[in-house]
Amino acid sequence: MQYLTSLIDSSDAVNVPCQIAEPHPSALSIIKRSLDIVGSLVGLAIFAVLFLPVAIAIKLDSRGPIFYSQVRYGLMGRPFRIYKFRSMVQNADQLKDSVKNEAKGLIFKNQDDPRVTRVGKFLRRTSLDEFPQFWNVLKGDMSLVGTRPPTQDEVAKYEDHHWQRLLVKPGLTGVWQVSGRSTIKDFEDIVRLDLQYQTQWNPFYDVHLIFKTIQVILSKTGAF
């Protein structure tokens, strides 16, 4: 398979297959996009209410900015910048190599990651750290439902079949998140669930996954 270079700047360059298949029908669905717009506006309204108390808690707990941003890779391997409430110490990316990866394959997980702050643990258990991503959804970089957006160091090691998961937009939630979230630590299992989503997708399935996500978040299942 031939490759092309996709980049935001020189530090974000990765090799993306130039013969990657056509986007999944969900990426072109007007119904799905309409659901994303409505859902993101609701999410941003909630975000506006949450912003001040969450921002104060983050600043009181540790030094650093309120938000964390990182380049991720979305539909057809296109890079974009994702936003979250900061849940780790401000130099967390530089400390990543000092933390043991408890996951298998091209994903990083550590249940007791020492880089996570006290407030960050709460934000992650409740998924409040994800609320700024409703802006990514409104912009069209992401969808309410899709696949987990990978990082640069992950996509740099992708094999051909891994790229299939990027035929849909990355999502705030997805089959992986409602099937165990962080307890699923094998990347190939995540790929399997992502491709399962593509096979089963329809607008009603998205609505089902959104409601199931709310249930999972309220029960704090699989979050750390």
PyMOL commands that set and color helices and strands:
alter all, ss='L'
color gray80, all
select helices_A, chain A and resi 10-12+25-28+30-61+75-77+92-98+118-126+128-130+133-139+152-155+160-167+175-178+181-183+187-200+203-219
alter helices_A, ss='H'
color red, helices_A
select strands_A, chain A and resi 3-6+14-17+67-73+79-85+143-145+171-173
alter strands_A, ss='S'
color yellow, strands_A
deselect
rebuild
show_as cartoon
